[in-house]
């Protein structure tokens, strides 16, 4: 090949072979199929919510909305139920629980990651063992505990019950991110006169922000969807969360499925919005996994 021909072809991308193009097409088709499978339940929930009650149980079911689709269930929800109040209660409980679980979990994870003390390994195992017990086993002791403190039928008491389960999970998740951060960065901060607490909040937590965001999102979703503790500890309708409110739609003889699906669609939105706000940190956390390497 002459120099002129080499310069002429320099920078050009060789055309894909037929097999490579077929593999890319198959990969794209598989990705679209998997995304469709994941999105379809949400699509079907929305379509059912706007479908007239007479068409909900039609067979064969119609995939596309009919011309008679209406948004009346959405308006009746806010006019006839306390859905807005339930969403507010769940938002307050979930955000407070996720924030304090991430904060206290970060402190525990930092101690387990940076300090060497007797019982350190057993403490890590104990954190994981707490997740092996079903929630129903601890429901009765927690009920007695909250009752003696006068925290039954309160959102604060419900948040405390959630924190008892989520702080160990947050600590286990964040410890892996703290282990990936070089100790030399913290030592440099300590030499400059910063305290351990200042080093945690100025160096370690900012560097592990993807892990903190992932932990916050996980704790938020668990608190948002939880039903068992909310059903046992909350009896007053004024303090109902969205899970309790959604369960109240189930009647003895008739269940308004259009309103149930409309409420489920609305309830899904806050968790989806939180995910969209934190997705860039989640992607960084999944791809990077830390700063060491």
ABEGO torsion letter per residue (X at the ends): XBAAAAAAABGBBBBBBAAAAAAAAAAAAAAAAAAAAAAAAAAAAAAAAABBAAAAABOBBBABBBAABBAAAAAAAAAABAAAAAAAAAAAAAAAAAAAAAAAAAAAAAAAAABBBBGAAAAAAAAAAAAABBAAAAAAAAAAAAAAAGABGBAAAAAAAAAAAAAAAAAAAAAAAAAABBAAAAAAAAAAGBBAAAAAAAAAAAAAAAAAAAAAAAAAAAAAABAAAAAAABABAAABBAAAAAAAABBAABBBAAAAAAAAAAAAAAAAAAAAAAAAAAAAAAAAGEABX
